[in-house]
């Protein structure tokens, strides 16, 4: 198993970034983002799908280096809806 993909409490593999993280560049991908550059365009603007703002439900910024396993509001991109 990839060291970045440990098993979540619900037996869902963790992904490197939260499944709720979005950016314009995200919508151009045909796969799960594997690195921060998959989100970041020159604007650097990202948002949380859940809140529809640049701030997540925990009040912290939505950004690739912050929306990772261990964050209170994190949801694996492999988790069902």
N, C-alpha and C positions, 0 to 999 in steps of 0.2 A: 504494500500500500504506500502511496505517495505520502511523505511526511506532512505535507500540507493538507492532506485529506484524512483526518482522523474521524472517528465515528461520533456523531452527535448523540445526545441522550435518546433521541427517538430513532436510533439506528439509521440515520440519514448521514451519508458522508458529508463532511464539511467542505466547503469550497473556499478558495482564497479570499473572495470578496462576497459581501452580503448580496443575496438575490434581489434585494430591493434597491440597490444602487443603480442609478441611471445617468445617462448623458446623451447628447445628440449622437456621438460616435458609437455608443452602445447599440443603437438601433441599426447600425450598418453591419454589425457582426452576424455571422451565421453559426455562432458557437458561443459557449460560455466564456466570458472574458478570463484570460489567463494572466494578464499583467496590467499594471496601472495604465500603460499607454493605450490599452484597448478602450479605455474610458476618456482619456484626456485629449482634447483637441486644443488649439491655441488659446481658446477662452478659459480653459481649465474649469469650466462650470459643470458641476454634478449636482444631482438632487436625489432625494429619497422618494421612491415610488409610493410608499405608504403615506407620507406627509405631503408630497408634492411640493416640497421646499428644499432648500439647501441645508436644512437642519433636520436631523432624524428625530424619531419619537422620544429619544432620551435627551434632547436638547443640544446635542453635539453636532458638529459639521458632518455633512455627507461628502466623503471624499475617499478615493481608493485606499489610502494608507490608514484611514480611520474606520472604514466599514469592513471589519475583519472579524474572524472568530474571536470570541471573548467579549465582544461588545454586547451590552445588555439587550439591544434590539436586533442583533444579528439573526438572519435567517439564511440557511444554506440555499444556494441557487438550485440545488437538486431536490429540495423539499417540495412536496406537493402543495397545491394552493390551499 
